[in-house]
Amino acid sequence: GDRGGLESGWSNFVYDNNLEEGDVCAFELINNKKKVLILKVIIFRVVEETTPLKLSRTGRS
């Protein structure tokens, strides 16, 4: 069957979207007609640092 891929544009995609190691991309196929591939992309960013919640006087956040 026909095969598609992101090989030729992957480095541009990474650069344009400022992807970092640990980021996750979810791809949803929207259209694959007439050799035109359309994908919806959701990027989940890696979080390097988290800020803990401040505690109130009772010790609860």
mmJSON file of the N, C-alpha and C atoms, coordinates in Angstrom:
{"data_MODEL":{"atom_site":{
"group_PDB":["ATOM","ATOM","ATOM","ATOM","ATOM","ATOM","ATOM","ATOM","ATOM","ATOM","ATOM","ATOM","ATOM","ATOM","ATOM","ATOM","ATOM","ATOM","ATOM","ATOM","ATOM","ATOM","ATOM","ATOM","ATOM","ATOM","ATOM","ATOM","ATOM","ATOM","ATOM","ATOM","ATOM","ATOM","ATOM","ATOM","ATOM","ATOM","ATOM","ATOM","ATOM","ATOM","ATOM","ATOM","ATOM","ATOM","ATOM","ATOM","ATOM","ATOM","ATOM","ATOM","ATOM","ATOM","ATOM","ATOM","ATOM","ATOM","ATOM","ATOM","ATOM","ATOM","ATOM","ATOM","ATOM","ATOM","ATOM","ATOM","ATOM","ATOM","ATOM","ATOM","ATOM","ATOM","ATOM","ATOM","ATOM","ATOM","ATOM","ATOM","ATOM","ATOM","ATOM","ATOM","ATOM","ATOM","ATOM","ATOM","ATOM","ATOM","ATOM","ATOM","ATOM","ATOM","ATOM","ATOM","ATOM","ATOM","ATOM","ATOM","ATOM","ATOM","ATOM","ATOM","ATOM","ATOM","ATOM","ATOM","ATOM","ATOM","ATOM","ATOM","ATOM","ATOM","ATOM","ATOM","ATOM","ATOM","ATOM","ATOM","ATOM","ATOM","ATOM","ATOM","ATOM","ATOM","ATOM","ATOM","ATOM","ATOM","ATOM","ATOM","ATOM","ATOM","ATOM","ATOM","ATOM","ATOM","ATOM","ATOM","ATOM","ATOM","ATOM","ATOM","ATOM","ATOM","ATOM","ATOM","ATOM","ATOM","ATOM","ATOM","ATOM","ATOM","ATOM","ATOM","ATOM","ATOM","ATOM","ATOM","ATOM","ATOM","ATOM","ATOM","ATOM","ATOM","ATOM","ATOM","ATOM","ATOM","ATOM","ATOM","ATOM","ATOM","ATOM","ATOM","ATOM","ATOM","ATOM","ATOM","ATOM","ATOM","ATOM"],
"id":[1,2,3,4,5,6,7,8,9,10,11,12,13,14,15,16,17,18,19,20,21,22,23,24,25,26,27,28,29,30,31,32,33,34,35,36,37,38,39,40,41,42,43,44,45,46,47,48,49,50,51,52,53,54,55,56,57,58,59,60,61,62,63,64,65,66,67,68,69,70,71,72,73,74,75,76,77,78,79,80,81,82,83,84,85,86,87,88,89,90,91,92,93,94,95,96,97,98,99,100,101,102,103,104,105,106,107,108,109,110,111,112,113,114,115,116,117,118,119,120,121,122,123,124,125,126,127,128,129,130,131,132,133,134,135,136,137,138,139,140,141,142,143,144,145,146,147,148,149,150,151,152,153,154,155,156,157,158,159,160,161,162,163,164,165,166,167,168,169,170,171,172,173,174,175,176,177,178,179,180,181,182,183],
"type_symbol":["N","C","C","N","C","C","N","C","C","N","C","C","N","C","C","N","C","C","N","C","C","N","C","C","N","C","C","N","C","C","N","C","C","N","C","C","N","C","C","N","C","C","N","C","C","N","C","C","N","C","C","N","C","C","N","C","C","N","C","C","N","C","C","N","C","C","N","C","C","N","C","C","N","C","C","N","C","C","N","C","C","N","C","C","N","C","C","N","C","C","N","C","C","N","C","C","N","C","C","N","C","C","N","C","C","N","C","C","N","C","C","N","C","C","N","C","C","N","C","C","N","C","C","N","C","C","N","C","C","N","C","C","N","C","C","N","C","C","N","C","C","N","C","C","N","C","C","N","C","C","N","C","C","N","C","C","N","C","C","N","C","C","N","C","C","N","C","C","N","C","C","N","C","C","N","C","C","N","C","C","N","C","C"],
"label_atom_id":["N","CA","C","N","CA","C","N","CA","C","N","CA","C","N","CA","C","N","CA","C","N","CA","C","N","CA","C","N","CA","C","N","CA","C","N","CA","C","N","CA","C","N","CA","C","N","CA","C","N","CA","C","N","CA","C","N","CA","C","N","CA","C","N","CA","C","N","CA","C","N","CA","C","N","CA","C","N","CA","C","N","CA","C","N","CA","C","N","CA","C","N","CA","C","N","CA","C","N","CA","C","N","CA","C","N","CA","C","N","CA","C","N","CA","C","N","CA","C","N","CA","C","N","CA","C","N","CA","C","N","CA","C","N","CA","C","N","CA","C","N","CA","C","N","CA","C","N","CA","C","N","CA","C","N","CA","C","N","CA","C","N","CA","C","N","CA","C","N","CA","C","N","CA","C","N","CA","C","N","CA","C","N","CA","C","N","CA","C","N","CA","C","N","CA","C","N","CA","C","N","CA","C","N","CA","C","N","CA","C","N","CA","C"],
"label_alt_id":[null,null,null,null,null,null,null,null,null,null,null,null,null,null,null,null,null,null,null,null,null,null,null,null,null,null,null,null,null,null,null,null,null,null,null,null,null,null,null,null,null,null,null,null,null,null,null,null,null,null,null,null,null,null,null,null,null,null,null,null,null,null,null,null,null,null,null,null,null,null,null,null,null,null,null,null,null,null,null,null,null,null,null,null,null,null,null,null,null,null,null,null,null,null,null,null,null,null,null,null,null,null,null,null,null,null,null,null,null,null,null,null,null,null,null,null,null,null,null,null,null,null,null,null,null,null,null,null,null,null,null,null,null,null,null,null,null,null,null,null,null,null,null,null,null,null,null,null,null,null,null,null,null,null,null,null,null,null,null,null,null,null,null,null,null,null,null,null,null,null,null,null,null,null,null,null,null,null,null,null,null,null,null],
"label_comp_id":["GLY","GLY","GLY","ASP","ASP","ASP","ARG","ARG","ARG","GLY","GLY","GLY","GLY","GLY","GLY","LEU","LEU","LEU","GLU","GLU","GLU","SER","SER","SER","GLY","GLY","GLY","TRP","TRP","TRP","SER","SER","SER","ASN","ASN","ASN","PHE","PHE","PHE","VAL","VAL","VAL","TYR","TYR","TYR","ASP","ASP","ASP","ASN","ASN","ASN","ASN","ASN","ASN","LEU","LEU","LEU","GLU","GLU","GLU","GLU","GLU","GLU","GLY","GLY","GLY","ASP","ASP","ASP","VAL","VAL","VAL","CYS","CYS","CYS","ALA","ALA","ALA","PHE","PHE","PHE","GLU","GLU","GLU","LEU","LEU","LEU","ILE","ILE","ILE","ASN","ASN","ASN","ASN","ASN","ASN","LYS","LYS","LYS","LYS","LYS","LYS","LYS","LYS","LYS","VAL","VAL","VAL","LEU","LEU","LEU","ILE","ILE","ILE","LEU","LEU","LEU","LYS","LYS","LYS","VAL","VAL","VAL","ILE","ILE","ILE","ILE","ILE","ILE","PHE","PHE","PHE","ARG","ARG","ARG","VAL","VAL","VAL","VAL","VAL","VAL","GLU","GLU","GLU","GLU","GLU","GLU","THR","THR","THR","THR","THR","THR","PRO","PRO","PRO","LEU","LEU","LEU","LYS","LYS","LYS","LEU","LEU","LEU","SER","SER","SER","ARG","ARG","ARG","THR","THR","THR","GLY","GLY","GLY","ARG","ARG","ARG","SER","SER","SER"],
"label_asym_id":["A","A","A","A","A","A","A","A","A","A","A","A","A","A","A","A","A","A","A","A","A","A","A","A","A","A","A","A","A","A","A","A","A","A","A","A","A","A","A","A","A","A","A","A","A","A","A","A","A","A","A","A","A","A","A","A","A","A","A","A","A","A","A","A","A","A","A","A","A","A","A","A","A","A","A","A","A","A","A","A","A","A","A","A","A","A","A","A","A","A","A","A","A","A","A","A","A","A","A","A","A","A","A","A","A","A","A","A","A","A","A","A","A","A","A","A","A","A","A","A","A","A","A","A","A","A","A","A","A","A","A","A","A","A","A","A","A","A","A","A","A","A","A","A","A","A","A","A","A","A","A","A","A","A","A","A","A","A","A","A","A","A","A","A","A","A","A","A","A","A","A","A","A","A","A","A","A","A","A","A","A","A","A"],
"label_entity_id":["1","1","1","1","1","1","1","1","1","1","1","1","1","1","1","1","1","1","1","1","1","1","1","1","1","1","1","1","1","1","1","1","1","1","1","1","1","1","1","1","1","1","1","1","1","1","1","1","1","1","1","1","1","1","1","1","1","1","1","1","1","1","1","1","1","1","1","1","1","1","1","1","1","1","1","1","1","1","1","1","1","1","1","1","1","1","1","1","1","1","1","1","1","1","1","1","1","1","1","1","1","1","1","1","1","1","1","1","1","1","1","1","1","1","1","1","1","1","1","1","1","1","1","1","1","1","1","1","1","1","1","1","1","1","1","1","1","1","1","1","1","1","1","1","1","1","1","1","1","1","1","1","1","1","1","1","1","1","1","1","1","1","1","1","1","1","1","1","1","1","1","1","1","1","1","1","1","1","1","1","1","1","1"],
"label_seq_id":[1,1,1,2,2,2,3,3,3,4,4,4,5,5,5,6,6,6,7,7,7,8,8,8,9,9,9,10,10,10,11,11,11,12,12,12,13,13,13,14,14,14,15,15,15,16,16,16,17,17,17,18,18,18,19,19,19,20,20,20,21,21,21,22,22,22,23,23,23,24,24,24,25,25,25,26,26,26,27,27,27,28,28,28,29,29,29,30,30,30,31,31,31,32,32,32,33,33,33,34,34,34,35,35,35,36,36,36,37,37,37,38,38,38,39,39,39,40,40,40,41,41,41,42,42,42,43,43,43,44,44,44,45,45,45,46,46,46,47,47,47,48,48,48,49,49,49,50,50,50,51,51,51,52,52,52,53,53,53,54,54,54,55,55,55,56,56,56,57,57,57,58,58,58,59,59,59,60,60,60,61,61,61],
"pdbx_PDB_ins_code":[null,null,null,null,null,null,null,null,null,null,null,null,null,null,null,null,null,null,null,null,null,null,null,null,null,null,null,null,null,null,null,null,null,null,null,null,null,null,null,null,null,null,null,null,null,null,null,null,null,null,null,null,null,null,null,null,null,null,null,null,null,null,null,null,null,null,null,null,null,null,null,null,null,null,null,null,null,null,null,null,null,null,null,null,null,null,null,null,null,null,null,null,null,null,null,null,null,null,null,null,null,null,null,null,null,null,null,null,null,null,null,null,null,null,null,null,null,null,null,null,null,null,null,null,null,null,null,null,null,null,null,null,null,null,null,null,null,null,null,null,null,null,null,null,null,null,null,null,null,null,null,null,null,null,null,null,null,null,null,null,null,null,null,null,null,null,null,null,null,null,null,null,null,null,null,null,null,null,null,null,null,null,null],
"Cartn_x":[0.806,0.0,0.849,0.187,0.884,1.385,2.559,3.148,3.463,3.329,3.67,4.648,5.178,6.098,6.432,7.161,7.555,9.052,9.711,11.168,11.742,11.306,11.951,11.72,10.616,10.334,10.449,10.908,10.924,11.821,13.029,13.936,13.35,12.674,12.009,10.855,10.095,8.992,9.514,10.601,11.206,11.648,12.335,12.838,11.685,10.738,9.625,8.757,8.672,7.83,8.62,9.924,10.796,10.665,10.673,10.556,11.828,11.649,12.774,12.658,13.782,13.779,12.786,11.922,10.907,9.528,9.455,8.155,7.48,6.16,5.4,4.485,4.493,3.62,2.572,1.313,0.214,-0.296,-0.329,-0.747,-2.09,-3.034,-4.342,-4.509,-4.775,-4.985,-6.32,-6.277,-7.48,-7.935,-6.988,-7.33,-6.171,-6.478,-5.457,-5.978,-6.57,-7.136,-6.24,-6.229,-5.485,-4.029,-3.418,-2.007,-1.669,-2.68,-2.455,-2.717,-1.685,-1.778,-1.936,-3.017,-3.245,-3.319,-2.483,-2.435,-2.729,-3.476,-3.639,-2.586,-1.846,-0.761,-1.016,-0.9,-0.951,0.403,1.016,2.336,2.187,2.65,2.688,4.126,4.334,5.681,6.201,7.5,8.163,8.244,8.039,8.138,9.386,10.371,11.624,11.532,10.773,10.68,9.228,8.913,7.576,7.699,6.734,6.718,5.73,6.215,5.287,4.233,3.072,2.022,2.457,2.084,2.398,1.412,1.924,1.077,0.477,-0.759,-1.395,-0.973,-1.453,-1.092,-1.56,-2.592,-3.105,-2.314,-1.377,-0.577,-1.174,-2.297,-2.937,-2.768,-2.77,-2.638,-3.985],
"Cartn_y":[-1.187,0.0,1.252,2.377,3.661,3.909,4.52,4.833,6.315,6.888,8.295,8.411,9.576,9.769,11.232,11.483,12.839,13.046,12.113,12.128,13.435,13.883,15.031,16.33,16.46,17.709,17.649,16.51,16.335,17.35,17.582,18.526,19.935,20.312,21.618,21.673,20.593,20.523,20.691,20.001,20.088,21.515,22.133,23.499,24.502,24.423,25.375,25.32,24.146,23.968,23.923,24.206,24.264,23.005,21.845,20.593,20.325,19.769,19.391,17.916,17.332,15.935,15.76,14.792,14.529,15.03,15.986,16.433,15.264,15.25,14.181,14.804,14.23,14.688,13.621,14.04,13.145,13.576,12.642,12.923,12.257,13.038,12.508,12.711,11.631,11.703,12.376,13.501,14.251,13.913,13.852,13.601,12.88,11.862,11.125,10.834,11.851,11.67,12.309,11.722,12.252,12.565,11.681,11.785,13.062,13.657,14.809,14.343,14.39,13.926,15.137,15.18,16.265,15.654,16.156,15.667,16.795,16.489,17.405,16.99,17.966,17.66,18.357,17.6,18.161,17.886,18.929,18.802,18.942,17.928,17.952,18.25,19.391,19.848,19.173,18.889,18.374,19.517,19.188,20.182,19.856,20.762,20.497,20.812,21.835,22.253,22.399,22.006,22.249,23.104,23.936,24.783,24.181,23.842,23.253,24.27,23.763,24.631,25.223,26.46,27.089,26.573,26.311,25.808,26.969,26.801,27.804,27.56,28.368,28.21,26.874,26.295,25.017,23.838,24.132,23.056,22.449,22.995,22.493,23.498,23.006,23.93,24.43],
"Cartn_z":[0.0,0.0,0.0,-0.078,-0.017,1.398,1.454,2.752,2.809,3.955,4.157,5.305,5.459,6.555,6.755,7.811,8.162,7.998,7.359,7.307,6.792,5.637,4.998,5.752,6.462,7.142,8.653,9.178,10.63,11.327,10.824,11.492,11.484,10.405,10.368,11.369,11.478,12.434,13.86,14.17,15.504,15.789,14.844,15.014,15.117,14.197,14.16,15.415,16.04,17.221,18.52,18.422,19.593,20.456,19.802,20.538,21.318,22.502,23.344,23.693,24.086,24.496,25.638,25.516,26.524,26.132,25.182,24.678,23.963,23.982,23.333,22.289,21.092,20.009,19.74,19.705,19.346,17.98,17.039,15.665,15.397,14.87,14.478,12.977,12.275,10.831,10.546,9.836,9.493,8.078,7.135,5.732,5.065,4.285,3.551,2.148,1.517,0.183,-0.86,-2.043,-3.187,-2.848,-2.08,-1.716,-0.949,-0.295,0.578,2.005,2.819,4.195,5.106,5.872,6.821,8.214,9.105,10.473,11.445,12.493,13.622,14.637,15.154,16.087,17.415,18.492,19.841,20.475,21.022,21.638,23.147,23.859,25.316,25.712,26.347,26.684,27.942,27.931,29.113,30.127,31.388,32.455,33.254,33.207,33.908,35.391,35.732,37.119,37.504,38.7,39.209,40.454,40.674,41.857,42.836,44.041,45.01,45.429,45.791,46.297,47.624,47.867,49.152,50.188,51.356,52.427,53.2,53.605,54.458,55.898,56.793,58.208,58.765,58.172,58.672,58.118,57.212,56.652,55.408,54.962,53.747,52.635,51.406,50.273,49.83],
"occupancy":[1.0,1.0,1.0,1.0,1.0,1.0,1.0,1.0,1.0,1.0,1.0,1.0,1.0,1.0,1.0,1.0,1.0,1.0,1.0,1.0,1.0,1.0,1.0,1.0,1.0,1.0,1.0,1.0,1.0,1.0,1.0,1.0,1.0,1.0,1.0,1.0,1.0,1.0,1.0,1.0,1.0,1.0,1.0,1.0,1.0,1.0,1.0,1.0,1.0,1.0,1.0,1.0,1.0,1.0,1.0,1.0,1.0,1.0,1.0,1.0,1.0,1.0,1.0,1.0,1.0,1.0,1.0,1.0,1.0,1.0,1.0,1.0,1.0,1.0,1.0,1.0,1.0,1.0,1.0,1.0,1.0,1.0,1.0,1.0,1.0,1.0,1.0,1.0,1.0,1.0,1.0,1.0,1.0,1.0,1.0,1.0,1.0,1.0,1.0,1.0,1.0,1.0,1.0,1.0,1.0,1.0,1.0,1.0,1.0,1.0,1.0,1.0,1.0,1.0,1.0,1.0,1.0,1.0,1.0,1.0,1.0,1.0,1.0,1.0,1.0,1.0,1.0,1.0,1.0,1.0,1.0,1.0,1.0,1.0,1.0,1.0,1.0,1.0,1.0,1.0,1.0,1.0,1.0,1.0,1.0,1.0,1.0,1.0,1.0,1.0,1.0,1.0,1.0,1.0,1.0,1.0,1.0,1.0,1.0,1.0,1.0,1.0,1.0,1.0,1.0,1.0,1.0,1.0,1.0,1.0,1.0,1.0,1.0,1.0,1.0,1.0,1.0,1.0,1.0,1.0,1.0,1.0,1.0],
"B_iso_or_equiv":[0.0,0.0,0.0,0.0,0.0,0.0,0.0,0.0,0.0,0.0,0.0,0.0,0.0,0.0,0.0,0.0,0.0,0.0,0.0,0.0,0.0,0.0,0.0,0.0,0.0,0.0,0.0,0.0,0.0,0.0,0.0,0.0,0.0,0.0,0.0,0.0,0.0,0.0,0.0,0.0,0.0,0.0,0.0,0.0,0.0,0.0,0.0,0.0,0.0,0.0,0.0,0.0,0.0,0.0,0.0,0.0,0.0,0.0,0.0,0.0,0.0,0.0,0.0,0.0,0.0,0.0,0.0,0.0,0.0,0.0,0.0,0.0,0.0,0.0,0.0,0.0,0.0,0.0,0.0,0.0,0.0,0.0,0.0,0.0,0.0,0.0,0.0,0.0,0.0,0.0,0.0,0.0,0.0,0.0,0.0,0.0,0.0,0.0,0.0,0.0,0.0,0.0,0.0,0.0,0.0,0.0,0.0,0.0,0.0,0.0,0.0,0.0,0.0,0.0,0.0,0.0,0.0,0.0,0.0,0.0,0.0,0.0,0.0,0.0,0.0,0.0,0.0,0.0,0.0,0.0,0.0,0.0,0.0,0.0,0.0,0.0,0.0,0.0,0.0,0.0,0.0,0.0,0.0,0.0,0.0,0.0,0.0,0.0,0.0,0.0,0.0,0.0,0.0,0.0,0.0,0.0,0.0,0.0,0.0,0.0,0.0,0.0,0.0,0.0,0.0,0.0,0.0,0.0,0.0,0.0,0.0,0.0,0.0,0.0,0.0,0.0,0.0,0.0,0.0,0.0,0.0,0.0,0.0],
"pdbx_formal_charge":[null,null,null,null,null,null,null,null,null,null,null,null,null,null,null,null,null,null,null,null,null,null,null,null,null,null,null,null,null,null,null,null,null,null,null,null,null,null,null,null,null,null,null,null,null,null,null,null,null,null,null,null,null,null,null,null,null,null,null,null,null,null,null,null,null,null,null,null,null,null,null,null,null,null,null,null,null,null,null,null,null,null,null,null,null,null,null,null,null,null,null,null,null,null,null,null,null,null,null,null,null,null,null,null,null,null,null,null,null,null,null,null,null,null,null,null,null,null,null,null,null,null,null,null,null,null,null,null,null,null,null,null,null,null,null,null,null,null,null,null,null,null,null,null,null,null,null,null,null,null,null,null,null,null,null,null,null,null,null,null,null,null,null,null,null,null,null,null,null,null,null,null,null,null,null,null,null,null,null,null,null,null,null],
"auth_seq_id":[1,1,1,2,2,2,3,3,3,4,4,4,5,5,5,6,6,6,7,7,7,8,8,8,9,9,9,10,10,10,11,11,11,12,12,12,13,13,13,14,14,14,15,15,15,16,16,16,17,17,17,18,18,18,19,19,19,20,20,20,21,21,21,22,22,22,23,23,23,24,24,24,25,25,25,26,26,26,27,27,27,28,28,28,29,29,29,30,30,30,31,31,31,32,32,32,33,33,33,34,34,34,35,35,35,36,36,36,37,37,37,38,38,38,39,39,39,40,40,40,41,41,41,42,42,42,43,43,43,44,44,44,45,45,45,46,46,46,47,47,47,48,48,48,49,49,49,50,50,50,51,51,51,52,52,52,53,53,53,54,54,54,55,55,55,56,56,56,57,57,57,58,58,58,59,59,59,60,60,60,61,61,61],
"auth_comp_id":["GLY","GLY","GLY","ASP","ASP","ASP","ARG","ARG","ARG","GLY","GLY","GLY","GLY","GLY","GLY","LEU","LEU","LEU","GLU","GLU","GLU","SER","SER","SER","GLY","GLY","GLY","TRP","TRP","TRP","SER","SER","SER","ASN","ASN","ASN","PHE","PHE","PHE","VAL","VAL","VAL","TYR","TYR","TYR","ASP","ASP","ASP","ASN","ASN","ASN","ASN","ASN","ASN","LEU","LEU","LEU","GLU","GLU","GLU","GLU","GLU","GLU","GLY","GLY","GLY","ASP","ASP","ASP","VAL","VAL","VAL","CYS","CYS","CYS","ALA","ALA","ALA","PHE","PHE","PHE","GLU","GLU","GLU","LEU","LEU","LEU","ILE","ILE","ILE","ASN","ASN","ASN","ASN","ASN","ASN","LYS","LYS","LYS","LYS","LYS","LYS","LYS","LYS","LYS","VAL","VAL","VAL","LEU","LEU","LEU","ILE","ILE","ILE","LEU","LEU","LEU","LYS","LYS","LYS","VAL","VAL","VAL","ILE","ILE","ILE","ILE","ILE","ILE","PHE","PHE","PHE","ARG","ARG","ARG","VAL","VAL","VAL","VAL","VAL","VAL","GLU","GLU","GLU","GLU","GLU","GLU","THR","THR","THR","THR","THR","THR","PRO","PRO","PRO","LEU","LEU","LEU","LYS","LYS","LYS","LEU","LEU","LEU","SER","SER","SER","ARG","ARG","ARG","THR","THR","THR","GLY","GLY","GLY","ARG","ARG","ARG","SER","SER","SER"],
"auth_asym_id":["A","A","A","A","A","A","A","A","A","A","A","A","A","A","A","A","A","A","A","A","A","A","A","A","A","A","A","A","A","A","A","A","A","A","A","A","A","A","A","A","A","A","A","A","A","A","A","A","A","A","A","A","A","A","A","A","A","A","A","A","A","A","A","A","A","A","A","A","A","A","A","A","A","A","A","A","A","A","A","A","A","A","A","A","A","A","A","A","A","A","A","A","A","A","A","A","A","A","A","A","A","A","A","A","A","A","A","A","A","A","A","A","A","A","A","A","A","A","A","A","A","A","A","A","A","A","A","A","A","A","A","A","A","A","A","A","A","A","A","A","A","A","A","A","A","A","A","A","A","A","A","A","A","A","A","A","A","A","A","A","A","A","A","A","A","A","A","A","A","A","A","A","A","A","A","A","A","A","A","A","A","A","A"],
"auth_atom_id":["N","CA","C","N","CA","C","N","CA","C","N","CA","C","N","CA","C","N","CA","C","N","CA","C","N","CA","C","N","CA","C","N","CA","C","N","CA","C","N","CA","C","N","CA","C","N","CA","C","N","CA","C","N","CA","C","N","CA","C","N","CA","C","N","CA","C","N","CA","C","N","CA","C","N","CA","C","N","CA","C","N","CA","C","N","CA","C","N","CA","C","N","CA","C","N","CA","C","N","CA","C","N","CA","C","N","CA","C","N","CA","C","N","CA","C","N","CA","C","N","CA","C","N","CA","C","N","CA","C","N","CA","C","N","CA","C","N","CA","C","N","CA","C","N","CA","C","N","CA","C","N","CA","C","N","CA","C","N","CA","C","N","CA","C","N","CA","C","N","CA","C","N","CA","C","N","CA","C","N","CA","C","N","CA","C","N","CA","C","N","CA","C","N","CA","C","N","CA","C","N","CA","C","N","CA","C","N","CA","C","N","CA","C"],
"pdbx_PDB_model_num":[1,1,1,1,1,1,1,1,1,1,1,1,1,1,1,1,1,1,1,1,1,1,1,1,1,1,1,1,1,1,1,1,1,1,1,1,1,1,1,1,1,1,1,1,1,1,1,1,1,1,1,1,1,1,1,1,1,1,1,1,1,1,1,1,1,1,1,1,1,1,1,1,1,1,1,1,1,1,1,1,1,1,1,1,1,1,1,1,1,1,1,1,1,1,1,1,1,1,1,1,1,1,1,1,1,1,1,1,1,1,1,1,1,1,1,1,1,1,1,1,1,1,1,1,1,1,1,1,1,1,1,1,1,1,1,1,1,1,1,1,1,1,1,1,1,1,1,1,1,1,1,1,1,1,1,1,1,1,1,1,1,1,1,1,1,1,1,1,1,1,1,1,1,1,1,1,1,1,1,1,1,1,1]
}}}
